[in-house]
Amino acid sequence: MDVEEFRTRGKEMVDYICKYMKNLPNQRVTPHLEPGYLKELIPSEAPVEPENWNDIMEDVDKKIMPGITHWQHPRFHAYFPSGNSYPSILADMLSNAIGCIGFSWAASPACTELETIVMDWFGKAIGLPHDFITSNKGSTGGGVIQTSASECVLISMLAARNQAIQYLKKNLIDPNEIEDSAFLPKLVGYCSKEAHSCVEKAAKILLVKVRILEPDEKGSLDKQTLEDAIRKDKENGLFPFFVSTILGSTSSCSFDNLQVIGPICKAEPCIWLHVDAAYAGNAFICPELKPYLKGIEYADSFNTNPNKWLLVNFDCSCLWVRCRVKLTSALVVDPLYLQHANSNESIDYRHWGIPLSRRFRSLKLWFVIRKYGLVGLQKYIRNHITLAKHFETLVSKDNRFEVLNDVRLGLVCFRLVANDQVNQELLANINASGKLHMIPSMVKNKYIIRFCINAEDAKQEDVEDAWRIITEHASEILEPTNNKKKEFTKPPLTRQMSKRFAFTRSVSKELYKRCRSRSNLLDGATPILVADSDEEDVEVQQGNNCEAVDFLASSLDDNVFLDEYKKDFRFHPQSPTEIKCNGM
């Protein structure tokens, strides 16, 4: 492709993107496909000869787009927002065209210096402490853009581990005779059960222990629980080195109290306090939300994701540290071929993360902040919060439902006032319809449905449309028709598909009990485990019969919905007693 063809195709691509974004409301939110659909449509070998661009784009339309879950859809309410805006898209286009690998100042001066500047812009807007802002006189820290919050947590834990090992070595008689790895079994970190699973993953990567502690009724890390855990571990010869707190958890957007946790960490000789605010941290640019940041003065590191709730495309995760030397001392590898004449006068971000190669990600954060201004970004965040409050009001007015979280930002956790199985059925039916997409989580040991405001230009009518879809499905489950001729007006989900759309996975009762005894963290992507035997018992009590669905599914290749039936069709089970399934 030469420059002239690129000019033509580039304009066409912009038009294609605009058309896609404009037509999103008319699409299903999620695809109506089975796993493995694409391998039947795309050749198993790469093409030997060049192919025509029009053929490639035709395949995008016919093969790729039918398999897309539309994260920017106005009725996509799963997970947290996937940041996206036209200024960010344009910035990524320019960054990709420049194609620099900004691992050092010398490799691309503007890439390095703009990152420092916009991280200071953003950090000041959030209200981070003096030391976190590079440009502040006497500052010891600064900010860096990573790929994800998971990487931010890993990097922070790595720096904390290095700090703890150096501390322990200084307190030994002959520290030079001890390898760093010898200290790993002694190290232990802490987080609440509301923390993201990346904390658990980071501990596995770094070969250290992590205590997953039970939060209080509000989903916050409890002061007494943390103090007791630290005391017991110290009595057993372990060395507490890391506490990961959350401001805006994945499950329920709960907040840890930094004013309580901070002093506990500072009372210990060497605990690094990390604050994970991947979603909520962006909202602190709003003055009225800064109270949630109280206690941040105790933190050693803080992260938030503009690619979640600040209209910046993935990837762009911002990490600030109080002391950059503590971070870089755990990561510096400085071969001669990477050194340059200005090494002592500038930041080399290759020392601030795991990869050497770094994209020009600050460009899109710069574009977005400038194009929207802080006022525009505040308006966007406030609109999401207002809409979430409106949805909370709608739920609260319907006595069939309950809200399970303290709705502070853009997330509402709700459920039917019924057992978990009924709520799983509700979510499965909604997601299978393709009209709306949500995911579950566990809050207060209950299966809940998360409703998050995601779209940039979300409106009140979008929320009310979503509520109408939810209540219609709830009525079908709770108020089944008595008209025999309408028994199959809505074909039922198969058992397997129901679990897929409810994001659950069945395991044996014994395995379920073993898993429940462990304190695994959630990530919003891993299916929630349910016990086969318990579920079957409850479903029989509710009058549902999964055998009927399994029987039909066994002969219909496990389609998402069973084939449409005639109005007067009735299913006759083998047993003499008529069975009702899902209200049929």
C-alpha positions as CSV (number, residue, x, y, z in Angstrom):
1,M,0.0,0.0,0.0
2,D,1.6,3.3,-1.1
3,V,0.8,6.7,0.4
4,E,-1.9,7.5,-2.2
5,E,-3.8,4.3,-1.6
6,F,-3.4,4.9,2.2
7,R,-4.9,8.3,1.8
8,T,-7.9,6.9,0.0
9,R,-8.3,3.9,2.3
10,G,-7.7,6.0,5.4
11,K,-10.6,8.3,4.5
12,E,-12.8,5.3,3.8
13,M,-11.9,3.8,7.2
14,V,-12.8,7.0,9.0
15,D,-16.2,6.9,7.2
16,Y,-16.5,3.2,8.1
17,I,-15.9,4.0,11.8
18,C,-18.3,6.8,11.8
19,K,-21.0,4.7,10.2
20,Y,-20.3,1.9,12.8
21,M,-20.6,4.2,15.7
22,K,-23.8,5.9,14.4
23,N,-25.5,2.6,13.7
24,L,-24.6,0.9,17.0
25,P,-28.1,1.4,18.7
26,N,-29.6,-0.7,15.9
27,Q,-27.3,-3.7,16.6
28,R,-27.6,-6.6,19.0
29,V,-25.3,-5.8,21.9
30,T,-23.8,-9.3,21.9
31,P,-23.3,-11.7,19.0
32,H,-25.6,-14.7,18.4
33,L,-22.9,-17.2,17.8
34,E,-21.4,-20.4,19.0
35,P,-17.7,-20.8,20.0
36,G,-15.5,-21.7,17.1
37,Y,-17.6,-19.9,14.5
38,L,-14.7,-18.1,12.9
39,K,-12.5,-21.1,12.1
40,E,-15.2,-22.2,9.7
41,L,-15.1,-18.9,7.8
42,I,-11.4,-18.2,7.6
43,P,-8.8,-20.4,5.8
44,S,-6.5,-22.4,8.0
45,E,-3.4,-21.2,6.1
46,A,-2.2,-17.6,5.5
47,P,-2.5,-16.3,2.0
48,V,0.6,-16.6,-0.2
49,E,-0.3,-13.8,-2.6
50,P,-1.5,-10.3,-1.7
51,E,-5.3,-9.9,-1.5
52,N,-7.5,-7.0,-2.6
53,W,-8.4,-4.4,0.0
54,N,-12.0,-4.5,-0.9
55,D,-12.1,-8.3,-0.3
56,I,-10.5,-7.8,3.2
57,M,-13.1,-5.2,4.2
58,E,-15.9,-7.4,2.9
59,D,-14.7,-10.1,5.2
60,V,-14.6,-7.6,8.0
61,D,-18.3,-7.0,7.4
62,K,-19.3,-10.6,6.9
63,K,-17.0,-12.5,9.3
64,I,-15.6,-10.2,12.0
65,M,-18.4,-7.8,12.8
66,P,-21.0,-10.6,13.4
67,G,-18.7,-11.8,16.2
68,I,-18.2,-8.4,17.9
69,T,-19.5,-7.6,21.4
70,H,-20.3,-3.9,21.0
71,W,-18.7,-2.3,24.1
72,Q,-19.7,1.2,23.0
73,H,-23.4,0.2,22.5
74,P,-25.8,2.4,24.6
75,R,-27.2,-0.9,26.1
76,F,-23.8,-2.4,27.1
77,H,-23.8,-2.2,30.9
78,A,-21.3,-5.0,31.7
79,Y,-17.9,-4.4,33.3
80,F,-16.7,-0.8,33.6
81,P,-16.6,1.6,30.7
82,S,-14.1,0.9,27.9
83,G,-12.9,4.4,27.2
84,N,-13.4,5.6,23.7
85,S,-13.6,9.0,22.0
86,Y,-12.9,10.5,18.6
87,P,-9.9,12.6,19.9
88,S,-8.4,9.5,21.4
89,I,-8.9,7.5,18.2
90,L,-7.2,10.3,16.2
91,A,-4.3,10.4,18.7
92,D,-3.8,6.7,18.4
93,M,-3.8,7.0,14.6
94,L,-1.0,9.6,14.8
95,S,0.9,7.6,17.4
96,N,0.8,4.6,15.2
97,A,2.0,6.6,12.2
98,I,4.9,8.1,14.2
99,G,5.7,4.5,15.3
100,C,8.4,5.4,17.9
101,I,9.5,3.1,20.7
102,G,9.9,5.6,23.5
103,F,11.9,3.6,26.0
104,S,14.3,6.5,26.7
105,W,14.5,10.3,26.3
106,A,17.0,9.8,23.5
107,A,14.7,7.4,21.7
108,S,12.0,10.1,21.3
109,P,12.3,13.2,23.5
110,A,8.7,14.3,23.0
111,C,7.4,10.9,23.9
112,T,9.1,11.0,27.3
113,E,8.5,14.6,28.2
114,L,4.8,14.7,27.2
115,E,4.2,11.7,29.4
116,T,5.7,13.5,32.4
117,I,3.7,16.6,31.7
118,V,0.3,15.0,31.2
119,M,0.8,12.7,34.2
120,D,1.4,15.8,36.3
121,W,-1.7,17.5,34.8
122,F,-3.8,14.5,35.6
123,G,-2.3,13.9,39.1
124,K,-2.9,17.5,40.0
125,A,-6.5,17.4,38.8
126,I,-7.1,14.3,40.9
127,G,-5.6,15.9,43.9
128,L,-2.6,13.6,44.6
129,P,0.0,14.5,47.2
130,H,2.9,16.8,46.5
131,D,5.5,14.0,46.1
132,F,3.5,12.3,43.4
133,I,3.9,15.2,41.0
134,T,7.2,15.3,39.2
135,S,7.3,19.0,38.6
136,N,6.7,20.0,42.2
137,K,9.8,21.4,43.9
138,G,11.4,18.7,46.0
139,S,9.2,15.9,44.7
140,T,10.7,12.4,45.0
141,G,8.1,10.6,42.9
142,G,6.1,10.9,39.7
143,G,3.8,9.2,37.2
144,V,4.1,6.7,34.4
145,I,1.7,5.2,32.0
146,Q,1.4,1.4,32.1
147,T,-0.8,-1.0,30.0
148,S,-3.3,-2.0,32.7
149,A,-4.2,-1.8,36.4
150,S,-2.9,-5.4,36.7
151,E,0.5,-4.2,35.6
152,C,0.4,-1.2,38.0
153,V,-0.4,-3.6,40.9
154,L,2.4,-6.0,39.9
155,I,5.0,-3.2,39.5
156,S,4.0,-1.7,42.9
157,M,4.2,-5.1,44.6
158,L,7.6,-5.7,42.9
159,A,8.9,-2.4,44.3
160,A,7.5,-3.3,47.7
161,R,9.1,-6.7,47.6
162,N,12.5,-5.2,46.7
163,Q,12.2,-2.6,49.5
164,A,11.3,-5.4,52.1
165,I,14.2,-7.6,51.0
166,Q,16.7,-4.7,51.3
167,Y,15.3,-3.9,54.7
168,L,15.7,-7.5,55.9
169,K,19.2,-7.8,54.5
170,K,20.3,-4.7,56.5
171,N,19.2,-6.3,59.7
172,L,21.3,-9.5,59.1
173,I,24.8,-9.9,60.3
174,D,26.1,-11.2,57.0
175,P,23.6,-10.0,54.4
176,N,26.0,-10.6,51.5
177,E,25.9,-14.3,52.1
178,I,22.1,-14.5,51.7
179,E,20.4,-14.6,48.3
180,D,17.4,-12.3,47.8
181,S,15.2,-15.4,47.0
182,A,15.8,-16.7,50.5
183,F,13.6,-14.0,51.9
184,L,10.6,-14.7,49.7
185,P,8.9,-17.3,52.0
186,K,8.8,-14.7,54.8
187,L,7.0,-12.0,52.8
188,V,3.2,-11.6,53.1
189,G,0.9,-9.0,51.6
190,Y,-2.8,-8.2,52.3
191,C,-6.0,-7.1,50.5
192,S,-9.7,-7.5,51.1
193,K,-11.9,-10.0,49.3
194,E,-13.2,-7.1,47.3
195,A,-9.8,-6.5,45.7
196,H,-9.3,-7.4,42.0
197,S,-7.8,-10.8,41.2
198,C,-4.7,-9.1,39.8
199,V,-3.4,-8.8,43.4
200,E,-3.5,-12.6,43.7
201,K,-1.9,-13.0,40.3
202,A,0.9,-10.5,41.1
203,A,1.6,-12.5,44.3
204,K,1.9,-15.7,42.3
205,I,4.3,-14.1,39.8
206,L,6.5,-12.7,42.6
207,L,6.4,-15.9,44.7
208,V,5.1,-14.2,47.8
209,K,2.1,-14.8,50.1
210,V,-1.1,-12.7,50.1
211,R,-3.7,-12.8,52.8
212,I,-7.2,-12.2,51.4
213,L,-9.2,-10.7,54.2
214,E,-13.0,-10.5,54.7
215,P,-14.3,-7.0,54.3
216,D,-16.9,-5.4,56.5
217,E,-20.6,-5.0,55.6
218,K,-19.8,-2.1,53.3
219,G,-17.2,-4.0,51.4
220,S,-14.3,-2.1,53.0
221,L,-11.1,-3.6,54.5
222,D,-11.7,-3.8,58.2
223,K,-9.2,-2.1,60.5
224,Q,-9.3,-4.8,63.2
225,T,-9.2,-7.6,60.6
226,L,-6.0,-6.2,59.1
227,E,-4.4,-5.5,62.4
228,D,-5.1,-9.1,63.6
229,A,-3.8,-10.6,60.4
230,I,-0.5,-8.6,60.6
231,R,-0.1,-9.5,64.3
232,K,-0.6,-13.2,63.7
233,D,1.8,-13.3,60.7
234,K,4.5,-11.5,62.7
235,E,4.1,-14.0,65.5
236,N,4.6,-16.8,63.0
237,G,7.8,-15.3,61.8
238,L,6.5,-13.7,58.6
239,F,7.2,-10.1,57.4
240,P,4.3,-7.9,56.3
241,F,5.4,-5.9,53.3
242,F,2.4,-4.8,51.1
243,V,-1.2,-3.8,51.5
244,S,-3.4,-3.3,48.4
245,T,-6.4,-1.1,49.0
246,I,-9.3,-0.3,46.7
247,L,-11.2,2.8,45.8
248,G,-14.1,1.6,43.7
249,S,-14.0,-2.2,43.7
250,T,-14.9,-4.3,40.6
251,S,-17.7,-6.2,42.3
252,S,-19.6,-3.4,43.9
253,C,-17.6,-0.1,43.7
254,S,-16.8,-0.3,47.4
255,F,-14.2,1.9,49.0
256,D,-11.5,1.2,51.6
257,N,-11.0,3.8,54.3
258,L,-7.4,5.0,53.7
259,Q,-7.6,7.2,56.9
260,V,-7.9,4.0,58.9
261,I,-5.7,1.7,56.9
262,G,-2.8,4.2,56.4
263,P,-1.7,4.5,60.0
264,I,-1.6,0.7,60.4
265,C,0.8,0.5,57.4
266,K,3.0,3.3,58.6
267,A,3.3,1.8,62.1
268,E,5.1,-1.2,60.5
269,P,8.7,-0.9,59.6
270,C,8.3,-1.7,55.9
271,I,4.8,-1.9,54.5
272,W,4.1,-0.4,51.1
273,L,0.5,0.9,50.8
274,H,-0.9,0.7,47.2
275,V,-4.2,2.3,46.2
276,D,-6.0,0.7,43.3
277,A,-8.6,3.1,41.9
278,A,-8.7,1.8,38.4
279,Y,-12.3,2.9,37.7
280,A,-13.2,5.4,40.5
281,G,-9.9,7.3,40.4
282,N,-10.9,9.2,37.3
283,A,-13.9,10.7,39.1
284,F,-11.7,12.5,41.6
285,I,-11.2,15.3,39.0
286,C,-14.7,16.3,40.3
287,P,-14.2,18.5,43.4
288,E,-17.3,17.0,45.1
289,L,-15.9,13.5,44.9
290,K,-12.4,14.2,46.4
291,P,-13.6,13.3,49.9
292,Y,-13.4,9.6,48.7
293,L,-9.6,10.3,48.4
294,K,-9.1,11.1,52.1
295,G,-6.1,9.4,53.5
296,I,-4.2,9.3,50.2
297,E,-1.3,11.0,52.0
298,Y,-0.4,7.6,53.5
299,A,-0.1,5.9,50.0
300,D,3.1,4.8,48.4
301,S,1.5,4.3,45.0
302,F,-1.8,5.0,43.3
303,N,-3.3,3.9,40.0
304,T,-6.3,4.7,37.8
305,N,-7.3,3.9,34.3
306,P,-8.3,6.7,31.9
307,N,-9.1,3.9,29.5
308,K,-12.0,3.1,31.7
309,W,-13.7,6.3,32.7
310,L,-11.9,9.2,31.0
311,L,-12.7,8.6,27.3
312,V,-9.2,7.3,26.5
313,N,-8.8,4.2,24.4
314,F,-7.1,1.1,25.8
315,D,-4.3,0.9,26.8
316,C,-3.6,3.7,29.2
317,S,-3.3,3.0,32.9
318,C,-1.7,5.7,35.1
319,L,0.5,4.8,38.0
320,W,2.0,7.3,40.4
321,V,4.6,6.6,43.1
322,R,5.8,8.6,46.1
323,C,9.4,7.6,45.7
324,R,10.6,6.9,42.1
325,V,14.0,5.5,43.4
326,K,12.2,2.7,45.3
327,L,10.4,1.8,42.0
328,T,13.3,2.0,39.7
329,S,15.8,0.3,42.0
330,A,13.7,-2.9,41.6
331,L,13.7,-2.6,37.8
332,V,16.9,-0.9,36.6
333,V,18.9,-2.9,34.0
334,D,21.2,-0.6,32.2
335,P,23.3,-2.1,29.4
336,L,25.7,0.1,27.6
337,Y,23.7,0.2,24.3
338,L,20.7,1.8,26.0
339,Q,22.7,4.5,27.8
340,H,22.7,8.0,26.4
341,A,24.3,11.4,27.1
342,N,21.2,12.8,28.8
343,S,20.6,9.9,31.1
344,N,21.2,12.0,34.3
345,E,19.0,14.9,33.1
346,S,15.8,13.1,32.1
347,I,13.5,10.3,33.0
348,D,13.9,7.0,31.2
349,Y,10.6,5.3,31.5
350,R,12.2,1.9,30.6
351,H,13.1,1.8,34.3
352,W,9.5,2.3,35.4
353,G,8.0,-0.9,34.1
354,I,8.4,-4.4,32.9
355,P,8.7,-3.9,29.1
356,L,11.5,-2.0,27.5
357,S,9.4,-1.0,24.5
358,R,6.8,1.7,25.1
359,R,4.1,3.2,22.9
360,F,3.4,6.9,22.6
361,R,0.4,6.6,24.9
362,S,0.6,10.0,26.4
363,L,-0.5,11.6,23.1
364,K,-4.1,10.3,23.4
365,L,-4.4,11.4,27.1
366,W,-3.1,14.8,26.0
367,F,-5.6,15.0,23.1
368,V,-8.5,14.0,25.3
369,I,-7.8,16.4,28.2
370,R,-7.2,19.3,25.8
371,K,-10.3,18.6,23.6
372,Y,-12.8,18.1,26.4
373,G,-11.1,20.2,29.1
374,L,-11.5,19.2,32.7
375,V,-15.0,20.8,32.6
376,G,-16.1,18.5,29.8
377,L,-14.7,15.4,31.5
378,Q,-16.4,16.4,34.8
379,K,-19.7,16.8,32.9
380,Y,-19.3,13.3,31.4
381,I,-18.6,11.7,34.8
382,R,-21.4,13.5,36.5
383,N,-23.8,12.4,33.8
384,H,-22.9,8.8,34.5
385,I,-23.4,9.2,38.2
386,T,-26.8,10.9,37.7
387,L,-28.0,8.1,35.4
388,A,-26.8,5.4,37.9
389,K,-28.8,7.2,40.6
390,H,-31.8,7.2,38.4
391,F,-31.5,3.5,37.7
392,E,-31.2,2.9,41.5
393,T,-34.4,4.8,42.0
394,L,-36.2,2.7,39.4
395,V,-35.0,-0.5,41.1
396,S,-35.9,0.7,44.5
397,K,-39.5,1.5,43.4
398,D,-40.1,-2.1,42.3
399,N,-40.5,-4.3,45.4
400,R,-39.5,-7.4,43.5
401,F,-35.9,-6.1,43.4
402,E,-33.3,-4.9,45.8
403,V,-30.1,-2.8,45.5
404,L,-27.0,-4.4,47.2
405,N,-24.4,-1.7,47.0
406,D,-24.0,1.9,48.1
407,V,-24.4,3.7,44.7
408,R,-21.8,6.4,44.7
409,L,-20.6,6.4,41.1
410,G,-21.8,4.7,38.0
411,L,-22.4,1.2,39.2
412,V,-25.6,-0.3,40.6
413,C,-25.6,-3.9,42.0
414,F,-29.1,-5.3,42.1
415,R,-31.1,-8.5,42.1
416,L,-34.5,-10.0,42.3
417,V,-35.7,-10.7,45.9
418,A,-35.3,-14.4,45.2
419,N,-32.7,-17.1,45.4
420,D,-29.5,-17.1,43.3
421,Q,-30.8,-19.5,40.8
422,V,-33.7,-17.2,39.8
423,N,-31.3,-14.3,39.4
424,Q,-29.0,-16.5,37.3
425,E,-32.0,-17.3,35.1
426,L,-32.9,-13.6,34.8
427,L,-29.5,-12.6,33.7
428,A,-29.1,-15.5,31.3
429,N,-32.4,-14.6,29.6
430,I,-31.6,-10.9,29.3
431,N,-28.1,-11.5,27.9
432,A,-29.3,-14.2,25.5
433,S,-31.8,-11.7,24.0
434,G,-29.0,-9.5,22.8
435,K,-31.0,-6.4,23.8
436,L,-28.9,-5.7,26.8
437,H,-25.6,-7.0,28.3
438,M,-24.7,-7.2,32.0
439,I,-22.5,-9.4,34.1
440,P,-22.9,-10.8,37.6
441,S,-20.7,-10.7,40.7
442,M,-21.0,-11.8,44.4
443,V,-21.9,-9.2,46.9
444,K,-22.6,-10.1,50.6
445,N,-22.4,-13.8,49.5
446,K,-25.3,-13.2,47.0
447,Y,-25.3,-13.5,43.2
448,I,-26.0,-10.0,42.0
449,I,-26.3,-8.3,38.6
450,R,-24.1,-5.3,37.8
451,F,-25.5,-2.4,35.9
452,C,-22.9,0.1,34.9
453,I,-23.4,3.3,32.9
454,N,-20.8,3.0,30.1
455,A,-21.7,4.9,26.9
456,E,-20.1,8.3,26.5
457,D,-23.4,10.0,25.6
458,A,-25.6,7.9,27.7
459,K,-29.1,9.3,28.3
460,Q,-32.0,8.8,30.7
461,E,-34.0,7.1,28.0
462,D,-31.2,4.5,27.6
463,V,-31.5,3.7,31.3
464,E,-35.3,3.5,31.2
465,D,-35.2,1.3,28.1
466,A,-32.8,-1.0,29.9
467,W,-35.1,-1.1,33.0
468,R,-38.0,-2.0,30.7
469,I,-36.1,-4.9,29.3
470,I,-35.1,-6.1,32.7
471,T,-38.6,-5.9,34.2
472,E,-40.1,-7.7,31.2
473,H,-37.8,-10.6,31.7
474,A,-38.4,-10.6,35.4
475,S,-42.2,-10.7,34.8
476,E,-41.8,-13.7,32.5
477,I,-39.9,-15.6,35.3
478,L,-42.0,-14.5,38.3
479,E,-45.4,-14.4,36.6
480,P,-45.6,-17.3,34.1
481,T,-48.7,-17.4,32.0
482,N,-51.4,-20.0,32.7
483,N,-52.4,-20.1,29.1
484,K,-51.3,-23.5,27.8
485,K,-51.3,-22.4,24.2
486,K,-48.6,-19.9,25.0
487,E,-46.3,-22.3,26.7
488,F,-43.6,-21.9,24.0
489,T,-44.1,-18.3,23.0
490,K,-40.6,-17.7,24.2
491,P,-38.3,-20.8,23.6
492,P,-36.2,-21.7,26.6
493,L,-32.5,-21.5,26.9
494,T,-30.7,-24.8,27.1
495,R,-29.0,-25.6,30.4
496,Q,-25.5,-25.1,29.0
497,M,-26.4,-21.8,27.3
498,S,-28.2,-20.6,30.5
499,K,-25.0,-21.0,32.4
500,R,-22.9,-19.3,29.7
501,F,-25.2,-16.2,29.6
502,A,-25.4,-16.1,33.4
503,F,-21.6,-16.4,33.7
504,T,-21.7,-19.4,36.0
505,R,-20.0,-22.7,35.9
506,S,-21.3,-25.9,37.6
507,V,-19.1,-28.0,39.8
508,S,-19.7,-30.9,42.1
509,K,-21.1,-30.1,45.5
510,E,-17.8,-31.3,47.1
511,L,-15.6,-29.2,44.8
512,Y,-17.9,-26.2,45.4
513,K,-17.5,-26.5,49.2
514,R,-13.7,-26.6,48.7
515,C,-13.7,-23.6,46.5
516,R,-16.0,-21.6,48.9
517,S,-13.5,-22.3,51.7
518,R,-10.8,-20.5,49.7
519,S,-10.7,-16.7,49.4
520,N,-10.3,-16.3,45.7
521,L,-10.7,-12.8,44.3
522,L,-13.1,-11.9,41.5
523,D,-12.2,-10.2,38.2
524,G,-15.6,-9.8,36.5
525,A,-14.5,-12.2,33.7
526,T,-14.2,-15.6,35.5
527,P,-17.5,-17.5,35.7
528,I,-19.0,-17.7,39.2
529,L,-19.1,-21.3,40.6
530,V,-22.4,-22.9,41.5
531,A,-23.0,-26.3,43.0
532,D,-24.8,-28.8,40.8
533,S,-26.7,-30.6,43.5
534,D,-27.7,-27.5,45.4
535,E,-28.9,-25.8,42.3
536,E,-30.9,-28.8,41.2
537,D,-32.6,-29.1,44.6
538,V,-33.6,-25.4,44.5
539,E,-34.9,-25.6,40.9
540,V,-37.1,-28.6,41.8
541,Q,-38.5,-26.6,44.7
542,Q,-39.2,-23.7,42.3
543,G,-41.2,-25.9,39.9
544,N,-38.5,-25.8,37.2
545,N,-37.3,-28.9,35.5
546,C,-34.0,-28.9,33.8
547,E,-34.4,-32.4,32.5
548,A,-37.0,-31.1,30.1
549,V,-34.5,-28.5,28.7
550,D,-31.7,-31.1,28.7
551,F,-33.9,-33.5,26.8
552,L,-34.7,-30.9,24.1
553,A,-31.1,-29.7,23.9
554,S,-29.8,-33.1,23.3
555,S,-31.5,-33.3,20.0
556,L,-31.1,-29.7,18.9
557,D,-27.3,-29.3,19.0
558,D,-27.4,-27.0,22.0
559,N,-28.6,-23.9,20.2
560,V,-29.0,-20.7,22.3
561,F,-32.7,-20.9,21.8
562,L,-34.8,-23.9,20.9
563,D,-36.5,-23.7,17.5
564,E,-39.7,-21.8,17.3
565,Y,-42.8,-23.8,18.0
566,K,-46.4,-23.5,16.8
567,K,-48.8,-21.6,19.0
568,D,-50.6,-24.7,20.2
569,F,-47.5,-27.0,20.6
570,R,-47.2,-28.7,23.9
571,F,-44.2,-30.7,25.3
572,H,-45.2,-34.0,26.9
573,P,-42.6,-35.4,29.3
574,Q,-42.1,-39.1,29.8
575,S,-43.3,-39.0,33.4
576,P,-47.1,-39.0,34.0
577,T,-46.8,-35.6,35.8
578,E,-46.8,-32.5,33.6
579,I,-43.6,-30.6,34.1
580,K,-43.3,-26.8,34.0
581,C,-39.9,-25.3,33.1
582,N,-39.1,-21.6,33.3
583,G,-42.8,-20.8,33.5
584,M,-43.9,-22.9,30.5
